[in-house]
């Protein structure tokens, strides 16, 4: 999965045309318009205000794709929050040459405010927000299946004509540790297939090292561990997309298909909790954007029946509609060294994060 997605020459993210939008393979919340960046930008500003409006505020975006979120954010911020804008230092983590070039072109107007890094481990002494929209679902996973004797890992093999999945022993002792953490594993039927992601731990460690104080805010496909490993989810969550259609054979065209797996948000929260971060919230996008959008409603209403108001409300409905993006995506946040809270309003209608994620069960 890592080679198919991230090979520097032939990997899905390193080569070929832009992958997002009508002509690409999938849509994101950014595809709907500028409303998403405005809503999230307001959340960034609330964190800045909660931190005492420091003269330097770091925003790290990882998984920036073509840079459109950052462009939408800068456009809003420069016009609507100039004081906040003047304090920004924006970092984009992007190891691939072609996506970085697209981002630089998209953001050339604000080039003086943007810096690039190849990895999370390249950053340090950050005070602000670490943001990722559909980042973790593209982390490579280990595919596992419950056999009569025990769990087996599924490897990519060549049968002489095509790539196939072939069972074998677990590749890493840590895979066995993650399997042992599956809730009520004894209830799972033979043949049950699912995934474990080992990238989360190392990534969380890098974020922890880089950030002195602030918030990590993530939006992605996923669910708590009890739902992730529910018996009815017996085929797992690993899937592929091309031209907005689900691909039946994930191995048929390596490097040409978007491979993705849901995020185990309980595992993610535990990775930060184990490094003394505080889980701040977990909820679906529908509820998050209701909370994040409420402070803006009064301003939108005063706009009357304007083009701006109609565009905002149209995009807002698309982002939060339960039948589309509203229930498919979830937001998660954790904080470090912020004893007085984060200022985030998106979780005001959410359940307690520890209970929702089963952290203390």
C-alpha positions as CSV (number, residue, x, y, z in Angstrom):
1,X,0.0,0.0,0.0
2,X,2.9,2.3,0.8
3,X,4.5,1.7,-2.5
4,X,1.3,2.0,-4.5
5,X,0.5,5.4,-2.9
6,X,3.8,7.0,-2.2
7,X,6.5,5.7,-4.6
8,X,8.3,8.9,-5.6
9,X,8.0,8.1,-9.4
10,X,5.0,5.8,-9.9
11,X,3.0,6.2,-6.7
12,X,-0.6,7.5,-6.8
13,X,0.1,10.7,-5.0
14,X,3.4,11.4,-6.7
15,X,2.4,11.2,-10.4
16,X,-0.4,11.8,-12.8
17,X,-3.2,14.5,-12.8
18,X,-4.9,16.2,-9.9
19,X,-6.9,13.6,-8.0
20,X,-9.6,15.8,-6.5
21,X,-12.8,17.1,-8.0
22,X,-15.1,16.3,-10.9
23,X,-12.2,15.2,-13.2
24,X,-10.4,13.3,-10.4
25,X,-11.1,10.2,-8.3
26,X,-12.8,11.7,-5.2
27,X,-14.3,14.8,-3.6
28,X,-13.3,16.3,-0.3
29,X,-15.0,19.0,1.9
30,X,-12.7,21.5,0.2
31,X,-14.3,20.6,-3.1
32,X,-17.7,22.1,-2.0
33,X,-16.3,25.6,-2.0
34,X,-14.7,28.2,0.4
35,X,-17.2,27.6,3.3
36,X,-15.2,24.7,4.8
37,X,-12.0,26.8,5.0
38,X,-14.0,29.7,6.5
39,X,-15.5,27.5,9.2
40,X,-12.2,25.8,10.1
41,X,-10.4,29.1,9.9
42,X,-12.7,30.5,12.5
43,X,-11.8,27.6,14.7
44,X,-8.1,28.3,14.2
45,X,-8.7,31.9,15.2
46,X,-10.4,30.8,18.4
47,X,-7.4,28.7,19.4
48,X,-5.2,31.7,18.7
49,X,-7.4,33.8,20.9
50,X,-7.4,31.2,23.6
51,X,-3.6,31.1,23.6
52,X,-3.5,34.9,24.2
53,X,-3.1,36.1,20.6
54,X,0.6,35.3,20.3
55,X,2.6,37.3,17.8
56,X,3.5,34.1,16.0
57,X,0.9,31.4,15.5
58,X,1.9,28.2,13.7
59,X,-0.5,26.3,11.4
60,X,0.7,23.0,10.0
61,X,-1.4,21.4,7.3
62,X,-0.6,17.8,6.4
63,X,-2.3,16.2,3.4
64,X,-2.8,19.5,1.6
65,X,-3.4,18.0,-1.8
66,X,-3.4,20.9,-4.3
67,X,-3.3,23.7,-1.6
68,X,-6.9,24.9,-2.1
69,X,-7.8,24.7,1.6
70,X,-4.8,27.0,2.4
71,X,-5.7,29.4,-0.4
72,X,-9.4,29.5,0.8
73,X,-8.2,30.0,4.3
74,X,-5.8,32.8,3.5
75,X,-8.4,34.6,1.3
76,X,-10.9,34.6,4.2
77,X,-8.3,35.4,6.9
78,X,-6.7,38.3,5.1
79,X,-10.0,40.0,4.6
80,X,-12.0,39.1,7.7
81,X,-9.3,38.6,10.4
82,X,-6.3,40.8,9.4
83,X,-4.9,40.8,13.0
84,X,-4.8,37.0,13.0
85,X,-3.5,36.9,9.5
86,X,-0.5,39.1,10.5
87,X,0.6,36.5,13.1
88,X,0.5,33.4,10.9
89,X,3.3,31.1,10.0
90,X,1.8,28.4,7.7
91,X,3.7,25.1,7.2
92,X,2.7,22.4,4.7
93,X,4.1,18.9,5.0
94,X,4.6,17.5,1.5
95,X,7.3,15.0,0.5
96,X,6.3,14.7,-3.1
97,X,7.7,17.0,-5.8
98,X,4.6,17.3,-8.1
99,X,2.0,18.0,-5.4
100,X,4.4,20.5,-3.8
101,X,4.7,22.4,-7.1
102,X,0.9,22.5,-7.4
103,X,0.6,23.9,-3.9
104,X,3.2,26.5,-4.6
105,X,1.4,27.6,-7.7
106,X,-2.0,27.8,-5.8
107,X,-0.4,29.7,-3.0
108,X,2.0,32.0,-4.8
109,X,0.0,35.1,-3.7
110,X,1.0,34.2,-0.1
111,X,4.3,32.7,-0.8
112,X,6.0,34.8,2.0
113,X,3.8,33.1,4.6
114,X,4.2,29.5,3.5
115,X,7.0,27.1,4.2
116,X,7.3,23.4,3.2
117,X,8.7,20.4,5.1
118,X,9.1,16.9,3.9
119,X,8.0,15.2,7.1
120,X,6.5,15.9,10.5
121,X,9.9,15.1,12.1
122,X,11.4,18.1,10.3
123,X,9.4,20.6,12.4
124,X,10.0,21.8,16.0
125,X,9.0,24.4,18.6
126,X,5.5,24.8,17.2
127,X,2.7,26.8,19.0
128,X,-0.6,26.6,17.2
129,X,-2.7,24.0,15.3
130,X,-1.8,20.9,13.4
131,X,-4.6,20.2,10.8
132,X,-5.3,17.3,8.5
133,X,-8.3,16.8,6.3
134,X,-8.5,13.2,5.0
135,X,-4.9,12.5,6.0
136,X,-4.9,9.4,8.1
137,X,-7.2,7.3,5.9
138,X,-4.2,7.2,3.4
139,X,-1.8,5.8,5.9
140,X,-0.7,2.3,4.9
141,X,-2.4,-0.6,6.8
142,X,-1.7,-4.2,7.4
143,X,-4.5,-6.4,6.2
144,X,-5.4,-9.3,8.5
145,X,-7.8,-12.2,8.4
146,X,-9.0,-14.6,11.2
147,X,-8.1,-18.2,10.2
148,X,-9.2,-21.3,12.1
149,X,-5.8,-21.5,13.9
150,X,-5.2,-17.8,14.5
151,X,-4.9,-14.4,12.8
152,X,-3.0,-14.3,9.5
153,X,-1.7,-11.4,7.5
154,X,-2.5,-11.0,3.8
155,X,0.4,-10.3,1.6
156,X,0.6,-9.2,-2.0
157,X,1.9,-12.0,-4.2
158,X,2.2,-12.8,-7.9
159,X,0.4,-15.9,-9.3
160,X,2.0,-15.7,-12.7
161,X,-0.7,-13.6,-14.2
162,X,-1.8,-11.0,-11.7
163,X,-1.3,-9.7,-8.1
164,X,-3.2,-11.6,-5.5
165,X,-3.6,-11.7,-1.7
166,X,-1.8,-14.6,0.0
167,X,-2.1,-15.4,3.8
168,X,1.0,-15.7,5.9
169,X,2.4,-15.2,9.4
170,X,2.1,-11.8,11.0
171,X,4.9,-9.5,9.7
172,X,5.5,-7.5,12.9
173,X,5.1,-8.2,16.7
174,X,3.3,-4.9,16.9
175,X,0.6,-6.2,14.6
176,X,-0.1,-8.9,17.1
177,X,-0.3,-6.2,19.9
178,X,-2.8,-4.3,17.9
179,X,-4.8,-7.5,17.3
180,X,-4.8,-8.1,21.0
181,X,-6.4,-4.7,21.5
182,X,-9.4,-5.5,19.3
183,X,-12.5,-5.2,21.5
184,X,-14.3,-8.5,22.1
185,X,-12.2,-10.3,19.4
186,X,-13.7,-13.7,20.5
187,X,-17.0,-12.7,18.9
188,X,-15.5,-12.3,15.5
189,X,-16.3,-15.1,12.9
190,X,-13.8,-17.1,11.0
191,X,-12.7,-15.4,7.8
192,X,-13.2,-11.9,9.4
193,X,-11.0,-9.5,7.5
194,X,-9.9,-6.1,8.8
195,X,-6.9,-3.8,9.1
196,X,-4.4,-2.4,11.6
197,X,-2.5,0.7,11.1
198,X,1.0,0.9,12.6
199,X,1.8,4.4,11.2
200,X,-0.4,6.2,13.8
201,X,2.0,5.7,16.7
202,X,5.1,7.1,14.9
203,X,3.1,9.9,13.4
204,X,1.7,10.9,16.8
205,X,5.2,10.8,18.3
206,X,6.5,13.2,15.6
207,X,3.6,15.6,16.2
208,X,4.2,15.5,19.9
209,X,7.9,16.2,19.5
210,X,7.3,19.1,17.1
211,X,4.5,20.8,19.1
212,X,5.2,22.7,22.3
213,X,1.7,23.9,22.8
214,X,-1.5,23.7,20.8
215,X,-4.1,21.5,19.1
216,X,-4.2,18.7,16.6
217,X,-7.5,18.9,14.6
218,X,-8.3,16.0,12.2
219,X,-11.2,15.3,9.9
220,X,-11.4,11.9,8.3
221,X,-13.4,8.7,7.5
222,X,-13.5,6.5,10.6
223,X,-15.1,5.3,13.7
224,X,-14.4,4.2,17.3
225,X,-12.7,0.8,17.8
226,X,-15.9,-1.0,18.9
227,X,-17.6,0.0,15.7
228,X,-14.5,-0.4,13.5
229,X,-14.2,-4.1,14.6
230,X,-17.9,-4.9,14.8
231,X,-18.8,-8.4,13.6
232,X,-20.9,-7.2,10.7
233,X,-17.9,-5.3,9.3
234,X,-16.4,-8.6,8.3
235,X,-14.8,-7.4,5.0
236,X,-12.9,-4.5,6.7
237,X,-12.8,-0.9,5.4
238,X,-9.9,-1.0,2.9
239,X,-11.1,0.1,-0.5
240,X,-10.1,1.7,-3.7
241,X,-11.5,4.5,-5.9
242,X,-11.0,5.6,-9.4
243,X,-13.1,8.3,-11.2
244,X,-15.5,8.4,-8.2
245,X,-16.2,4.7,-8.5
246,X,-15.3,1.9,-6.1
247,X,-12.7,-0.5,-7.6
248,X,-13.4,-4.2,-7.2
249,X,-9.8,-5.4,-7.5
250,X,-7.5,-3.3,-5.3
251,X,-4.3,-4.9,-6.8
252,X,-5.2,-4.6,-10.5
253,X,-3.6,-1.1,-11.2
254,X,-1.1,-0.3,-8.5
255,X,-0.3,3.4,-8.5
256,X,-3.5,4.4,-10.4
257,X,-6.1,3.8,-7.7
258,X,-6.8,5.7,-4.5
259,X,-6.4,3.3,-1.6
260,X,-8.0,4.2,1.7
261,X,-9.0,2.6,5.0
262,X,-11.1,4.1,7.8
263,X,-9.4,5.6,10.8
264,X,-9.6,3.7,14.1
265,X,-10.1,6.9,16.2
266,X,-9.8,5.1,19.5
267,X,-6.3,4.0,18.6
268,X,-5.6,7.5,17.4
269,X,-6.8,9.0,20.7
270,X,-4.8,6.5,22.7
271,X,-1.6,7.4,20.8
272,X,-2.0,11.0,22.0
273,X,-3.3,10.2,25.4
274,X,-0.2,8.1,26.0
275,X,1.9,11.2,25.4
276,X,0.0,13.3,27.9
277,X,-2.3,15.1,25.4
278,X,-5.9,15.8,26.3
279,X,-8.6,14.5,24.0
280,X,-10.8,17.5,23.3
281,X,-13.6,16.1,21.2
282,X,-14.8,13.5,18.7
283,X,-18.0,13.8,16.7
284,X,-19.3,13.5,13.1
285,X,-18.9,16.3,10.7
286,X,-22.6,17.1,10.8
287,X,-22.5,18.0,14.6
288,X,-19.1,19.5,14.3
289,X,-20.1,22.0,11.7
290,X,-23.3,22.9,13.5
291,X,-21.2,23.9,16.5
292,X,-18.5,25.6,14.5
293,X,-21.0,27.4,12.3
294,X,-23.3,28.8,15.0
295,X,-21.2,31.9,15.7
296,X,-21.4,32.8,12.0
297,X,-25.2,32.5,11.6
298,X,-25.9,36.0,12.8
299,X,-23.5,37.6,10.4
300,X,-24.8,35.4,7.5
301,X,-28.4,36.4,8.3
302,X,-27.5,40.1,8.2
303,X,-26.3,39.6,4.6
304,X,-30.0,39.2,3.5
305,X,-30.8,37.3,0.3
306,X,-27.4,38.0,-1.1
307,X,-25.3,35.8,-3.4
308,X,-22.8,35.4,-0.5
309,X,-25.5,34.1,1.8
310,X,-26.9,31.7,-0.7
311,X,-23.4,30.3,-1.5
312,X,-22.6,29.9,2.1
313,X,-25.8,28.1,3.0
314,X,-25.7,25.9,-0.1
315,X,-22.1,24.7,0.8
316,X,-23.0,24.4,4.4
317,X,-25.9,22.1,3.7
318,X,-23.7,19.9,1.5
319,X,-21.0,19.6,4.1
320,X,-23.3,18.7,7.0
321,X,-26.0,16.7,5.2
322,X,-26.4,13.3,7.0
323,X,-26.8,11.5,3.7
324,X,-23.5,12.6,2.2
325,X,-20.5,14.2,4.0
326,X,-22.2,14.9,7.3
327,X,-22.1,11.4,8.7
328,X,-19.2,10.0,6.6
329,X,-16.6,12.2,8.2
330,X,-15.6,12.6,11.8
331,X,-13.6,15.3,13.6
332,X,-11.1,14.6,16.4
333,X,-9.1,17.0,18.4
334,X,-6.5,16.7,21.2
335,X,-4.5,19.5,23.0
336,X,-1.1,19.9,24.6
337,X,-0.3,22.3,27.4
338,X,-3.6,24.2,27.1
339,X,-5.1,23.9,30.6
340,X,-7.6,26.7,30.0
341,X,-9.1,24.9,27.0
342,X,-8.8,25.2,23.2
343,X,-11.6,27.6,22.2
344,X,-13.0,25.1,19.6
345,X,-16.7,25.4,19.3
346,X,-17.2,22.4,16.9
347,X,-17.6,19.9,19.8
348,X,-20.2,21.9,21.8
349,X,-22.9,19.4,20.7
350,X,-20.7,16.3,20.9
351,X,-20.6,13.5,23.5
352,X,-17.8,13.3,26.0
353,X,-14.8,12.2,23.9
354,X,-13.6,9.6,26.3
355,X,-17.0,7.9,26.4
356,X,-17.6,8.2,22.6
357,X,-14.2,6.6,21.9
358,X,-14.4,4.0,24.7
359,X,-11.1,5.2,26.1
360,X,-11.8,4.1,29.7
361,X,-14.0,1.1,29.1
